[in-house]
Amino acid sequence: MTPIPSLDPRADADDSFSILPIGEVETYEYNPRTGNNPRYDDIRASIIADGITNPITVTRRPESSKYHPYGGGNTRLAIAKELQASGDTRFNTLKVIVKAWPGDANVISAHLAENENRGDISFWEKAQGVATFKKAHEKEHGAVLSTGDLGRELKSHGISFGVRVIQNFAFAVEHLSPIGPWLKATEVNEILRPAISGAMTVATKFDVQRSIFEPVLLKHRDQVLATITYNKEAEESQRKPVELDAADLVADLHEALAMAVGVTPEIMPLMISAVESNSRITSEELKAIQIRKPVEPKQPPAPNVSNANASQGQQRLLTGMLAGVPPAPAAPPTPPTNQTPAARSASRASMGQEDQSVPTVSSRQRNPGLPENVGTDDPTAHVLSLVLDISDLALLHDCILHVKDMPFGYCMDLPKTLEQMGDEVLPDGQVQIRAASWKFLASLSGQLDPQWFTHVSEDISNWTRFAKAGPDVFRQNYVRALRGVTADSGDPAMLLAEVYVMFSQTELGYLTVQLLRAMEQLRLDHPERFVRAVTPDPDLPQ
């Protein structure tokens, strides 16, 4: 009889039962789990008592004489080999279920799915498993998988990871392997990947090799390994947690990059924010970024005792977080007209040059309605500190009112005039920044929502007083105070060009992004601040 050419006499029948010598079954080299199974001792005790009651499913490559587990079973196999080596003859052979070889990609995904379903596999093991699956699948099919394609392929194998998670896996495998075993999903997503990606982009702008980060990663790896070694010799009560300090790692990475670039480490977050906002920013513009250095503020005159002070009497003091607002930096000299565009751009990068500069305004002081301090337990403290930082650049201290019952703890009052601070006339560029920043902060404060109007007394707020006087009065005074634009309804409007004015200023744009993040965190932490039953008031505008 002539054998059928299409059949391989060495091939295994799919889902067949067999008894194999234990030496013919080996652990799978691409098993995603690289660490010990946390249930190893329990599984071992069970196998000693009852043997392997759940047969291991195995498979083998066509050219190999050795089998290995398919879709789990590596822990049971390792225990069986350990017991057999110690003299337990029950494990000289194994009863197994044999599957026909499906290719490495399918075997890897079967192991991933098994471990994922049990929920006892680490972030790093998943990341390596997904990377190995991708490599095997691309080799077998001769096509590169995009992130979306990879997600769909994994899902077809019963593994559901979102695009963001898959991107985090890939980033960790490519850039964080020295510290991989101690990575946590949340830290990679929220701290490490954003900070390190930004640092790498800055490094590229300055032609700095990314290899400068490797010693930092190795340093933190060695710190964790030192803790592990210490714990082995220490008493249980003296052992330290084995974990990676993600924030400290980022600080060290930024310090290494700052040294390579030739700036102070404090500048690095500003540089990263700048490249995130503008991918075309040049190294010269990045080098021009500066941090405002606080100086001791002049003692402000004592505020008059008024209804404004009385309404603020129950508010807590700040414990120094908003203790003083330094005067804005003096405007740099106007560069000569023969400067190169790059040099002019660099001189503007930190609120500099011509009428866009921020002048020193000696007459500026904080509005008496804003307390000097707010308690550290006040949920709005961080938001208020960033509002004041923005105000320091945009010159808005004559407009900010601290209102503790507003969602974010403040509202913006209408200025008497945009063009002046005290007796000093502002350049037109600063007036534009002042107007744009006022509108932006007002739009975020919640004061455009009628339900919050009653939180701001008309005794201390022209905004409220004019609003209660009716749409026409409000429109006239708003336009007069802000050179403002209003919608057909009479409500304030902000132009797209004004948004650009804010974000085109490097430091102002950075602070604005930080403010938005702080506000979102406040929403998540204190949702009760943003819910209020509305009682109709005939005196308020609809």
Long-range contacts (C-beta under 8 A, 24 or more apart in sequence): 8-62, 10-62, 11-62, 11-100, 11-101, 12-59, 12-60, 12-98, 12-99, 12-100, 12-101, 13-98, 13-100, 14-98, 14-99, 14-100, 15-97, 15-98, 15-99, 16-97, 16-98, 17-55, 17-95, 17-96, 17-97, 17-98, 18-95, 18-96, 18-97, 18-98, 19-93, 19-94, 19-95, 19-96, 20-58, 20-67, 20-93, 20-94, 20-96, 21-92, 21-93, 22-80, 22-81, 22-84, 22-91, 22-92, 22-93, 22-94, 24-65, 24-66, 24-67, 25-56, 25-58, 25-66, 25-67, 25-68, 25-69, 25-77, 25-94, 25-96, 26-66, 26-67, 26-68, 27-68, 27-69, 27-74, 27-77, 27-78, 28-68, 28-69, 28-70, 28-74, 28-107, 28-111, 29-68, 30-104, 30-107, 30-108, 30-111, 30-132, 30-136, 31-69, 31-74, 31-111, 32-108, 32-111, 32-112, 32-115, 32-121, 32-125, 32-126, 32-128, 32-129, 32-132, 33-74, 33-111, 33-115, 33-121, 33-125, 34-124, 34-125, 34-128, 34-181, 35-122, 35-125, 35-181, 37-75, 37-120, 38-120, 39-75, 39-120, 40-75, 40-79, 43-75, 43-76, 43-79, 44-79, 44-82, 47-76, 47-79, 47-80, 47-83, 48-83, 48-88, 51-90, 51-91, 52-76, 52-80, 52-91, 52-94, 52-95, 55-94, 55-95, 55-96, 55-97, 56-94, 56-96, 56-97, 57-96, 57-97, 57-98, 57-99, 58-96, 58-97, 58-98, 58-99, 59-98, 59-99, 59-100, 59-101, 59-102, 59-107, 60-101, 61-101, 62-101, 67-96, 67-98, 69-111, 70-99, 70-107, 70-110, 71-107, 71-110, 71-111, 71-113, 71-114, 72-110, 72-111, 72-114, 72-115, 74-111, 103-136, 103-140, 104-136, 104-140, 105-133, 105-136, 105-137, 105-140, 106-157, 108-132, 108-133, 108-136, 109-133, 109-154, 109-157, 109-158, 109-159, 110-157, 112-154, 112-157, 112-159, 113-157, 113-158, 113-159, 116-159, 122-181, 122-183, 123-172, 123-183, 123-184, 123-185, 123-188, 124-172, 124-180, 124-181, 124-182, 124-183, 126-161, 126-169, 127-168, 127-169, 127-170, 127-172, 127-173, 127-180, 127-183, 128-173, 128-180, 130-154, 130-161, 130-166, 130-169, 130-170, 131-169, 131-170, 131-173, 164-189, 167-193, 168-193, 171-196, 171-197, 175-200, 175-213, 176-217, 178-214, 178-217, 178-218, 178-220, 178-221, 179-217, 179-220, 179-221, 179-224, 179-244, 179-249, 182-224, 182-242, 182-243, 182-244, 183-244, 184-244, 184-246, 187-244, 187-246, 191-246, 191-247, 191-250, 192-246, 192-249, 192-250, 195-250, 195-253, 195-254, 195-272, 196-250, 196-253, 198-272, 198-273, 198-275, 198-276, 199-253, 199-254, 199-257, 199-268, 199-272, 201-272, 201-275, 201-276, 201-279, 202-257, 202-261, 202-268, 202-271, 202-272, 202-275, 202-286, 203-257, 203-260, 203-261, 205-275, 205-281, 205-282, 205-283, 205-286, 206-260, 206-261, 206-283, 206-286, 208-257, 208-260, 208-261, 212-256, 212-257, 212-260, 213-253, 213-256, 213-257, 215-256, 216-249, 216-252, 216-253, 216-256, 217-249, 219-252, 220-244, 220-245, 220-248, 220-249, 220-252, 261-287, 263-287, 266-291, 267-291, 269-510, 270-506, 270-507, 270-510, 273-509, 273-510, 273-513, 274-349, 274-506, 274-509, 274-510, 277-503, 277-509, 277-510, 277-513, 281-349, 282-342, 282-345, 282-346, 284-342, 284-343, 284-345, 284-346, 285-342, 285-345, 285-346, 285-349, 285-506, 286-349, 287-346, 288-346, 288-347, 288-348, 288-349, 288-350, 288-352, 288-506, 289-349, 289-350, 289-506, 289-507, 290-350, 290-507, 291-507, 292-326, 292-328, 292-329, 292-392, 292-393, 292-507, 293-326, 294-324, 294-326, 295-326, 295-327, 296-324, 296-326, 297-324, 297-325, 297-326, 297-327, 298-365, 300-365, 300-366, 301-365, 303-368, 304-368, 306-459, 306-460, 307-457, 307-459, 307-460, 308-368, 308-369, 308-459, 308-460, 309-368, 309-369, 311-457, 311-459, 311-460, 312-369, 312-371, 312-402, 315-371, 315-374, 315-402, 315-404, 316-371, 316-373, 316-374, 316-375, 316-378, 317-371, 317-372, 317-373, 317-374, 317-375, 318-371, 318-372, 318-373, 318-374, 318-375, 318-378, 318-381, 318-384, 319-373, 319-374, 319-375, 319-376, 320-373, 321-373, 321-374, 321-376, 321-381, 321-382, 321-384, 321-385, 322-370, 322-371, 322-372, 322-373, 322-374, 322-381, 322-384, 322-385, 322-388, 323-372, 323-373, 324-372, 325-366, 325-388, 325-391, 325-392, 325-397, 326-392, 327-360, 327-361, 327-362, 327-364, 328-358, 328-359, 328-360, 328-361, 328-364, 328-392, 328-393, 328-395, 329-358, 329-360, 330-359, 330-360, 331-357, 331-358, 331-359, 331-360, 332-357, 349-506, 350-506, 350-507, 351-393, 351-505, 351-506, 351-507, 351-508, 354-427, 354-429, 355-427, 355-428, 355-429, 355-430, 356-427, 356-429, 356-430, 356-433, 356-505, 357-427, 357-429, 357-430, 358-393, 358-395, 358-430, 358-433, 359-424, 359-426, 359-427, 359-430, 361-395, 361-421, 361-422, 361-424, 361-426, 362-422, 362-424, 363-421, 363-422, 363-423, 363-424, 364-395, 364-397, 364-398, 364-421, 364-422, 365-397, 366-397, 366-400, 367-397, 367-398, 367-399, 367-400, 367-401, 367-413, 369-400, 369-401, 369-402, 369-460, 370-397, 370-400, 370-401, 370-402, 370-410, 371-402, 374-402, 374-409, 378-404, 378-409, 379-522, 379-525, 379-526, 379-529, 380-404, 380-408, 380-409, 380-410, 380-522, 382-518, 382-521, 382-522, 383-408, 383-409, 383-410, 383-515, 383-518, 383-519, 383-522, 384-408, 384-409, 384-410, 386-511, 386-514, 386-515, 386-518, 387-441, 387-515, 389-511, 390-437, 390-441, 390-508, 390-511, 390-512, 390-515, 391-437, 391-441, 393-433, 393-437, 393-505, 393-507, 393-508, 393-511, 394-433, 394-434, 394-436, 394-437, 394-438, 394-508, 395-421, 395-426, 395-430, 395-433, 395-434, 396-434, 396-437, 396-438, 396-441, 399-438, 400-441, 401-456, 401-460, 401-461, 403-455, 403-456, 405-455, 406-445, 406-446, 406-447, 406-452, 406-455, 406-456, 407-445, 407-446, 407-452, 407-529, 407-530, 408-444, 408-445, 408-446, 408-519, 408-522, 410-441, 410-445, 411-442, 411-445, 411-446, 411-447, 411-452, 411-455, 411-456, 411-461, 411-463, 412-438, 412-441, 412-442, 412-445, 412-447, 412-463, 413-460, 413-461, 413-462, 413-463, 414-462, 414-463, 414-466, 414-477, 414-478, 414-481, 414-482, 415-481, 415-482, 416-481, 417-481, 418-481, 418-482, 418-483, 431-483, 432-498, 432-501, 433-501, 433-502, 433-505, 433-508, 435-482, 435-483, 435-484, 435-498, 436-494, 436-498, 436-499, 436-501, 436-502, 437-502, 437-508, 438-482, 439-482, 439-484, 439-492, 439-494, 439-498, 440-494, 440-498, 440-499, 440-502, 440-512, 442-492, 443-492, 443-494, 444-515, 444-516, 444-519, 446-530, 448-491, 448-492, 450-534, 450-540, 450-541, 450-542, 451-532, 451-534, 452-532, 453-537, 453-540, 454-537, 454-540, 467-540, 467-541, 468-539, 468-540, 468-541, 470-541, 471-541, 474-541, 490-541
